[in-house]
Amino acid sequence: MDLELGPLKPEPAELLVGLACFFFVLWLLGRVVLPRAERVFAERRDATEGRLERAAAIVAEAERTLDEYRQELAAARHEAARIRQQAAEEGAAAVAAAREEGLRERDLLLAEADARLAVDRAFAEAALREDIGQLATELAGRLVGESVAAVAAERRTAERFFDELPAAER
């Protein structure tokens, strides 16, 4: 069988060696080169997509952290408002207690002052009675021209005078 291959007319031995080399190179590409290239492409794709996925995960984590921060900030503001309110109430209570204590002390001081005034008034009245009695006796002695009486008589006269005075004049 004579095949007409045209003007090239390859030699069958060369054709077989060429086909064997072709299949060997094809096998070599399929077994060694293409898996390595595929692995490199996969690594690059994973790196690129992995970066995107990691970036998305980081963004999601950042948003979650921001939400937690905002919640904590709102809770802190609420707590601060509660503390301010409590401090205001305690301050008002302290002011009211201080005012009440001040009023109580004022009333106590006024009562003590009134008592001191009453005691001082009694001492002053007693001293004035004695002085008036002595002055009256001395004046009476000058008018009469001689010593009027003994000390006991002076006191009785002055005491009787003050006892006869109405209470309104005292």
C-alpha positions in Angstrom: 0.0 0.0 0.0 1.5 3.0 -1.2 0.2 6.1 0.5 0.5 9.3 -1.2 1.4 11.9 1.4 2.0 14.5 -0.9 5.2 16.3 -1.6 6.6 15.8 1.9 6.8 12.1 1.9 8.0 11.5 5.4 10.0 8.4 6.3 8.1 6.0 8.5 10.9 5.7 11.0 11.1 9.5 11.4 7.3 9.7 11.7 7.4 7.1 14.5 10.2 8.9 16.3 8.4 12.3 15.9 5.1 10.8 17.2 6.9 9.2 20.1 8.6 12.5 20.9 5.3 14.3 20.6 3.5 12.0 23.0 6.5 12.1 25.4 6.4 15.9 25.4 2.6 15.8 25.8 3.0 13.3 28.7 5.7 15.4 30.3 3.6 18.6 30.0 0.6 16.7 31.5 2.5 15.1 34.4 5.1 17.8 35.4 4.7 21.2 33.9 0.9 21.6 33.9 0.4 20.5 37.5 3.1 22.9 38.6 1.5 25.7 36.6 -1.9 24.8 37.9 -0.6 24.8 41.5 1.1 28.2 41.0 -2.2 29.6 39.5 -4.1 28.1 42.4 -1.8 29.7 44.9 -2.1 33.0 43.2 -5.9 32.7 43.1 -6.0 31.7 46.8 -3.7 34.5 47.6 -5.9 37.0 45.8 -9.2 35.5 46.9 -7.8 34.8 50.4 -6.8 38.4 50.7 -10.3 39.5 49.7 -11.8 36.9 52.2 -9.4 38.0 54.9 -10.1 41.6 54.2 -13.8 40.9 54.3 -13.3 39.0 57.6 -11.3 41.9 59.0 -13.9 44.4 58.0 -16.6 42.3 59.6 -14.6 42.0 62.7 -13.9 45.7 62.7 -17.7 46.4 62.3 -18.5 44.0 65.2 -15.8 45.6 67.4 -17.2 49.1 66.5 -20.7 47.9 67.4 -19.4 46.6 70.7 -17.6 49.8 71.3 -20.7 51.8 70.6 -22.7 49.6 73.0 -20.1 50.0 75.7 -20.0 53.8 75.1 -23.8 53.9 75.3 -23.7 51.9 78.5 -21.0 54.1 79.9 -23.0 57.2 79.1 -26.1 55.7 80.7 -24.0 54.8 83.8 -22.5 58.3 83.9 -26.0 59.8 83.8 -27.2 57.5 86.6 -24.1 58.5 88.7 -24.7 62.2 88.0 -28.4 61.8 89.0 -27.4 59.9 92.1 -24.8 62.5 93.0 -27.4 65.3 92.5 -29.8 63.5 94.8 -27.2 62.9 97.4 -26.1 66.5 97.1 -29.6 67.7 97.6 -30.0 65.4 100.6 -26.7 66.6 102.0 -27.8 70.3 101.6 -31.2 69.6 103.2 -29.4 67.7 106.1 -26.9 70.6 106.5 -29.8 73.1 106.4 -31.7 71.2 109.0 -28.6 70.8 111.2 -27.9 74.5 110.9 -31.5 75.4 111.9 -31.2 73.0 114.9 -27.9 74.6 115.9 -29.4 78.1 115.5 -32.3 77.2 117.6 -30.0 75.7 120.2 -27.8 78.9 120.2 -30.8 81.1 120.5 -32.1 79.1 123.4 -28.7 79.3 125.1 -28.5 83.0 124.4 -32.0 83.6 125.8 -31.1 81.6 128.9 -27.8 83.6 129.3 -29.8 86.8 128.8 -32.3 85.8 131.5 -29.5 84.9 133.9 -27.6 88.1 133.1 -30.8 90.1 133.5 -31.5 88.4 136.9 -27.9 89.2 138.0 -28.3 92.8 136.7 -31.6 93.2 138.5 -30.1 91.9 141.8 -27.1 94.2 141.4 -29.3 97.2 140.5 -31.5 96.5 143.5 -28.5 96.4 145.8 -27.1 99.6 144.2 -30.4 101.4 144.3 -30.9 100.4 147.9 -27.4 101.7 148.8 -27.9 104.9 146.8 -31.4 105.5 148.3 -30.0 105.0 151.8 -27.1 107.3 151.2 -29.3 109.9 149.6 -31.8 109.6 152.5 -28.8 109.9 154.9 -27.7 113.1 153.2 -31.2 114.6 153.2 -31.6 113.7 156.9 -28.1 114.7 157.8 -27.2 111.5 159.6 -26.7 107.9 158.9 -30.0 106.3 158.2 -29.9 102.7 159.2 -28.0 99.5 159.3 -27.5 97.3 156.4 -30.4 95.0 157.2 -32.8 97.9 157.3 -31.5 99.1 153.9 -32.2 95.8 152.3 -35.7 95.5 153.8 -36.7 98.9 152.6 -35.3 98.3 149.1 -36.9 94.8 148.9 -40.2 96.1 150.0 -40.0 98.9 147.4 -39.4 96.4 144.6 -42.0 94.1 145.8 -44.6 96.9 145.7 -43.7 97.8 142.1 -46.1 96.3 139.6 -44.7 93.6 137.4 -45.0 95.7 134.2 -42.5 98.3 135.5 -39.8 95.8 136.2 
